[in-house]
């Protein structure tokens, strides 16, 4: 039942072209666009001698998690409640909680594929190094995904409609991605702004991914922040989530 529901959620996402495109292909497209800028393929002393395109592969992964966790998942789950789908499922073997788990599993699968595309494009087209610490990268990816998806579930628990869920997620999306370095790499932020970013979900997630890309394990601060978001918002969403 869980496998069938997960496959169904993946099919529903694929049938909606705008979320499907931005969730799956936009992060890789962002790497292509930035990689085509000659200055971004040259070492930059302002970011420790790294190339801008090298940094943006990790940021593209964070972007994938932000779109799925803050925009897609809350809108879908709030719309299911609004339309009475969750209430009707309560009378079938497919319990609402099972649909919730399937939605999260589908989002994690899409995030994994999208991140893989962005990493592959960076490696093949612009010679971006792969993560020096692959287990650390996987750990950072899972921590970031769980932390961000927990916030998405919290939004879905409070949003009265699917449109409201998307709107709330979008309001959180832009400041979250700012602290993840989407518009300007975090490495050129003032130190005080970097410290603020370290306590945001996407800022901590991007930092953990960057640490793994450079051969380290996610820092204790990044891991603690992400686990904290998972614990607080996961618990709150479980207590507040309404099936009807």
The 8 nearest C-alpha neighbors of each residue, nearest first, counted from 0:
[[1, 3, 2, 4, 93, 97, 92, 5],
 [0, 2, 4, 3, 5, 101, 97, 98],
 [3, 1, 5, 0, 4, 6, 101, 7],
 [4, 2, 6, 0, 5, 1, 7, 101],
 [3, 5, 7, 1, 6, 2, 101, 0],
 [6, 4, 101, 8, 2, 7, 3, 105],
 [7, 5, 9, 3, 8, 4, 2, 10],
 [6, 8, 4, 10, 5, 9, 3, 11],
 [9, 7, 11, 5, 10, 6, 4, 102],
 [8, 10, 6, 12, 7, 11, 105, 13],
 [11, 9, 13, 7, 12, 8, 6, 14],
 [12, 10, 8, 14, 13, 9, 7, 15],
 [11, 13, 9, 15, 14, 10, 19, 8],
 [12, 14, 10, 11, 15, 19, 9, 16],
 [15, 13, 11, 12, 16, 10, 19, 9],
 [14, 16, 12, 13, 17, 19, 18, 11],
 [17, 15, 19, 18, 20, 14, 13, 12],
 [16, 18, 20, 19, 15, 21, 22, 14],
 [19, 17, 21, 20, 22, 16, 15, 71],
 [18, 20, 16, 22, 17, 13, 21, 23],
 [21, 19, 17, 24, 23, 18, 22, 16],
 [20, 22, 25, 18, 19, 23, 24, 17],
 [23, 21, 19, 20, 18, 63, 24, 66],
 [24, 22, 113, 20, 21, 19, 25, 109],
 [23, 25, 20, 27, 26, 21, 28, 22],
 [24, 26, 21, 28, 27, 29, 23, 20],
 [27, 25, 59, 29, 28, 24, 117, 63],
 [28, 26, 117, 30, 29, 25, 24, 116],
 [29, 27, 25, 31, 30, 26, 32, 24],
 [28, 30, 26, 32, 27, 31, 25, 33],
 [29, 31, 27, 33, 28, 32, 34, 56],
 [32, 30, 28, 34, 29, 33, 35, 27],
 [33, 31, 29, 35, 34, 30, 28, 36],
 [32, 34, 30, 35, 36, 31, 29, 52],
 [33, 35, 31, 36, 32, 52, 30, 39],
 [34, 36, 33, 32, 37, 31, 39, 40],
 [35, 37, 34, 39, 33, 38, 40, 32],
 [38, 36, 40, 39, 35, 41, 34, 33],
 [39, 37, 40, 41, 36, 51, 42, 43],
 [40, 38, 51, 37, 36, 41, 52, 50],
 [41, 39, 37, 38, 50, 52, 34, 51],
 [40, 42, 38, 39, 50, 43, 37, 51],
 [43, 41, 50, 48, 49, 44, 40, 51],
 [42, 44, 48, 45, 49, 46, 50, 41],
 [43, 45, 48, 47, 46, 42, 49, 50],
 [46, 44, 43, 47, 187, 48, 186, 49],
 [47, 45, 44, 186, 48, 43, 49, 187],
 [46, 48, 44, 49, 45, 43, 186, 42],
 [47, 49, 44, 43, 42, 46, 50, 45],
 [50, 48, 42, 47, 43, 46, 51, 53],
 [49, 51, 42, 53, 52, 41, 40, 43],
 [50, 52, 39, 54, 53, 55, 49, 40],
 [51, 53, 55, 54, 50, 34, 39, 40],
 [54, 52, 50, 51, 127, 55, 56, 49],
 [55, 53, 51, 52, 56, 57, 58, 50],
 [54, 56, 58, 52, 57, 53, 59, 51],
 [55, 57, 59, 58, 54, 53, 118, 30],
 [56, 58, 60, 55, 59, 54, 208, 209],
 [57, 59, 55, 61, 60, 56, 62, 205],
 [60, 58, 62, 26, 56, 57, 61, 55],
 [59, 61, 114, 57, 63, 62, 58, 56],
 [62, 60, 58, 64, 59, 63, 205, 65],
 [63, 61, 59, 65, 60, 64, 58, 66],
 [64, 62, 60, 66, 61, 65, 22, 110],
 [63, 65, 61, 67, 62, 66, 68, 144],
 [64, 66, 62, 68, 69, 63, 67, 61],
 [67, 65, 70, 63, 64, 69, 68, 62],
 [68, 66, 71, 64, 65, 70, 69, 72],
 [67, 69, 148, 151, 65, 147, 72, 64],
 [68, 70, 168, 151, 65, 66, 67, 172],
 [71, 69, 168, 165, 66, 67, 68, 72],
 [70, 72, 67, 74, 73, 75, 68, 66],
 [71, 73, 75, 74, 68, 67, 70, 76],
 [74, 72, 155, 164, 151, 76, 75, 71],
 [75, 73, 161, 164, 165, 77, 71, 72],
 [76, 74, 78, 72, 73, 77, 161, 71],
 [75, 77, 79, 78, 73, 74, 155, 72],
 [76, 78, 161, 155, 80, 160, 74, 79],
 [77, 79, 161, 81, 75, 76, 80, 160],
 [80, 78, 76, 84, 82, 77, 81, 85],
 [79, 81, 83, 77, 78, 82, 85, 243],
 [80, 82, 78, 79, 83, 160, 77, 159],
 [83, 81, 79, 80, 84, 78, 85, 77],
 [82, 84, 80, 86, 85, 81, 79, 87],
 [83, 85, 79, 87, 86, 82, 80, 88],
 [86, 84, 88, 95, 87, 80, 242, 83],
 [85, 87, 83, 89, 243, 84, 88, 242],
 [88, 86, 84, 89, 85, 90, 83, 91],
 [87, 89, 85, 91, 90, 86, 94, 95],
 [88, 90, 94, 87, 86, 91, 95, 85],
 [89, 91, 88, 87, 92, 86, 94, 93],
 [90, 92, 88, 93, 89, 94, 87, 95],
 [93, 91, 94, 90, 88, 89, 0, 95],
 [94, 92, 91, 88, 97, 95, 0, 98],
 [93, 95, 89, 97, 96, 92, 88, 91],
 [96, 94, 98, 97, 85, 88, 89, 99],
 [97, 95, 99, 98, 94, 100, 93, 101],
 [96, 98, 100, 94, 95, 99, 101, 93],
 [99, 97, 101, 95, 96, 100, 102, 4],
 [98, 100, 96, 102, 97, 101, 95, 103],
 [99, 101, 97, 103, 98, 102, 104, 96],
 [102, 100, 5, 98, 104, 103, 99, 4],
 [103, 101, 105, 99, 100, 104, 98, 8],
 [102, 104, 106, 100, 105, 101, 107, 99],
 [105, 103, 101, 107, 106, 102, 100, 108],
 [104, 106, 108, 102, 103, 107, 5, 9],
 [105, 107, 103, 109, 104, 108, 110, 102],
 [106, 108, 110, 104, 105, 109, 111, 103],
 [109, 107, 105, 111, 110, 106, 104, 112],
 [108, 110, 106, 112, 111, 107, 113, 105],
 [111, 109, 107, 113, 108, 112, 114, 63],
 [110, 112, 108, 114, 109, 113, 115, 107],
 [113, 111, 115, 109, 114, 110, 116, 108],
 [112, 114, 23, 110, 116, 115, 111, 109],
 [115, 113, 60, 117, 111, 116, 112, 110],
 [114, 116, 112, 118, 113, 117, 119, 111],
 [117, 115, 119, 113, 114, 118, 27, 120],
 [116, 118, 27, 114, 120, 115, 119, 26],
 [117, 119, 121, 115, 116, 120, 122, 114],
 [120, 118, 116, 122, 121, 117, 123, 115],
 [121, 119, 117, 123, 122, 118, 124, 116],
 [120, 122, 118, 127, 125, 119, 124, 123],
 [121, 123, 126, 127, 119, 120, 125, 124],
 [124, 122, 120, 121, 126, 125, 119, 127],
 [123, 125, 120, 121, 122, 126, 31, 127],
 [126, 124, 121, 127, 122, 123, 34, 120],
 [127, 125, 122, 123, 124, 128, 121, 53],
 [126, 128, 122, 121, 53, 125, 129, 52],
 [129, 127, 126, 122, 130, 53, 131, 212],
 [128, 130, 131, 127, 212, 122, 118, 133],
 [129, 131, 212, 132, 133, 211, 128, 213],
 [130, 132, 214, 212, 213, 133, 129, 211],
 [131, 133, 214, 211, 135, 130, 134, 136],
 [132, 134, 136, 135, 130, 131, 137, 211],
 [135, 133, 137, 136, 132, 138, 211, 216],
 [136, 134, 216, 138, 132, 211, 133, 137],
 [135, 137, 211, 133, 139, 138, 134, 208],
 [138, 136, 140, 134, 139, 135, 141, 133],
 [137, 139, 135, 141, 136, 140, 142, 134],
 [140, 138, 136, 142, 207, 137, 208, 141],
 [139, 141, 137, 143, 138, 142, 144, 136],
 [142, 140, 144, 138, 143, 139, 145, 137],
 [143, 141, 139, 145, 144, 140, 225, 146],
 [142, 144, 204, 146, 140, 141, 145, 139],
 [145, 143, 141, 147, 142, 146, 148, 64],
 [146, 144, 148, 142, 143, 147, 149, 141],
 [147, 145, 229, 143, 228, 225, 149, 144],
 [146, 148, 150, 144, 149, 68, 145, 143],
 [147, 149, 68, 151, 145, 150, 146, 144],
 [150, 148, 233, 152, 146, 151, 147, 232],
 [149, 151, 153, 147, 148, 152, 232, 154],
 [152, 150, 148, 69, 68, 154, 73, 149],
 [153, 151, 155, 149, 154, 150, 236, 156],
 [152, 154, 236, 150, 156, 151, 155, 232],
 [155, 153, 151, 157, 156, 152, 73, 158],
 [156, 154, 73, 152, 77, 158, 153, 157],
 [155, 157, 240, 153, 154, 236, 239, 158],
 [158, 156, 154, 155, 159, 153, 240, 239],
 [157, 159, 164, 155, 160, 163, 154, 156],
 [160, 158, 157, 163, 77, 81, 161, 164],
 [161, 159, 163, 77, 162, 78, 81, 158],
 [160, 162, 78, 74, 77, 164, 163, 75],
 [163, 161, 165, 164, 160, 166, 74, 78],
 [162, 164, 166, 160, 165, 161, 158, 167],
 [165, 163, 74, 158, 161, 73, 167, 162],
 [164, 166, 74, 70, 168, 162, 163, 167],
 [165, 167, 163, 169, 168, 164, 162, 170],
 [168, 166, 170, 164, 169, 165, 163, 171],
 [167, 169, 69, 70, 165, 171, 166, 170],
 [168, 170, 172, 166, 171, 167, 70, 165],
 [171, 169, 167, 168, 172, 166, 173, 174],
 [172, 170, 168, 169, 173, 174, 175, 167],
 [173, 171, 169, 175, 170, 174, 168, 176],
 [172, 174, 176, 175, 171, 177, 170, 169],
 [175, 173, 177, 176, 172, 171, 178, 170],
 [176, 174, 172, 173, 177, 178, 201, 171],
 [177, 175, 179, 173, 178, 174, 181, 172],
 [176, 178, 174, 180, 179, 175, 181, 173],
 [177, 179, 196, 202, 180, 176, 175, 174],
 [180, 178, 202, 176, 201, 177, 205, 181],
 [181, 179, 184, 185, 183, 177, 178, 182],
 [182, 180, 176, 177, 183, 179, 58, 184],
 [181, 183, 180, 177, 184, 176, 179, 178],
 [182, 184, 180, 181, 185, 187, 177, 188],
 [185, 183, 180, 186, 187, 181, 182, 188],
 [184, 186, 180, 188, 187, 183, 193, 179],
 [185, 187, 184, 46, 188, 45, 193, 47],
 [186, 188, 185, 184, 189, 46, 45, 183],
 [189, 187, 185, 186, 193, 192, 190, 184],
 [190, 188, 192, 191, 193, 187, 186, 185],
 [189, 191, 193, 192, 188, 194, 187, 195],
 [190, 192, 194, 193, 189, 195, 188, 196],
 [193, 191, 195, 189, 194, 190, 188, 196],
 [194, 192, 196, 190, 195, 191, 188, 197],
 [193, 195, 197, 191, 196, 192, 190, 198],
 [196, 194, 192, 193, 197, 198, 191, 199],
 [195, 197, 202, 178, 193, 199, 198, 194],
 [196, 198, 203, 194, 202, 195, 199, 193],
 [197, 199, 196, 195, 203, 224, 200, 202],
 [198, 200, 202, 196, 197, 201, 203, 175],
 [201, 199, 203, 202, 204, 225, 147, 198],
 [200, 202, 204, 179, 203, 175, 199, 205],
 [203, 201, 179, 196, 178, 199, 205, 197],
 [202, 204, 197, 221, 206, 200, 201, 205],
 [205, 203, 201, 143, 207, 202, 206, 200],
 [206, 204, 208, 202, 207, 203, 179, 201],
 [205, 207, 209, 203, 204, 208, 210, 202],
 [206, 208, 217, 204, 210, 139, 205, 209],
 [209, 207, 205, 211, 206, 210, 139, 136],
 [208, 210, 212, 206, 211, 207, 205, 57],
 [209, 211, 215, 207, 213, 208, 212, 217],
 [210, 212, 215, 136, 214, 132, 208, 135],
 [211, 213, 130, 209, 131, 210, 214, 208],
 [214, 212, 210, 211, 131, 215, 209, 130],
 [215, 213, 131, 132, 211, 212, 210, 130],
 [216, 214, 211, 210, 213, 132, 217, 135],
 [215, 217, 135, 211, 210, 218, 214, 132],
 [218, 216, 207, 210, 139, 211, 222, 221],
 [219, 217, 221, 220, 216, 222, 207, 210],
 [218, 220, 222, 221, 223, 217, 224, 216],
 [219, 221, 223, 218, 222, 224, 197, 203],
 [222, 220, 203, 224, 218, 223, 219, 207],
 [221, 223, 219, 225, 224, 220, 226, 218],
 [224, 222, 220, 226, 221, 225, 227, 219],
 [223, 225, 227, 221, 222, 226, 220, 198],
 [226, 224, 228, 146, 227, 222, 223, 142],
 [227, 225, 229, 223, 228, 224, 230, 222],
 [226, 228, 224, 230, 225, 229, 223, 231],
 [229, 227, 225, 146, 231, 226, 230, 232],
 [228, 230, 146, 226, 233, 227, 149, 232],
 [231, 229, 227, 233, 228, 232, 234, 226],
 [232, 230, 228, 234, 233, 229, 227, 235],
 [233, 231, 235, 234, 149, 150, 229, 228],
 [232, 234, 149, 230, 236, 229, 235, 231],
 [233, 235, 237, 232, 231, 236, 230, 238],
 [236, 234, 232, 238, 237, 233, 239, 231],
 [235, 237, 153, 239, 233, 240, 238, 234],
 [238, 236, 234, 235, 240, 239, 233, 153],
 [237, 239, 235, 236, 240, 234, 241, 233],
 [240, 238, 236, 237, 156, 235, 241, 157],
 [241, 239, 156, 236, 237, 238, 242, 157],
 [240, 242, 243, 239, 156, 80, 157, 238],
 [241, 243, 85, 86, 80, 240, 95, 83],
 [242, 86, 241, 80, 83, 85, 81, 84]]
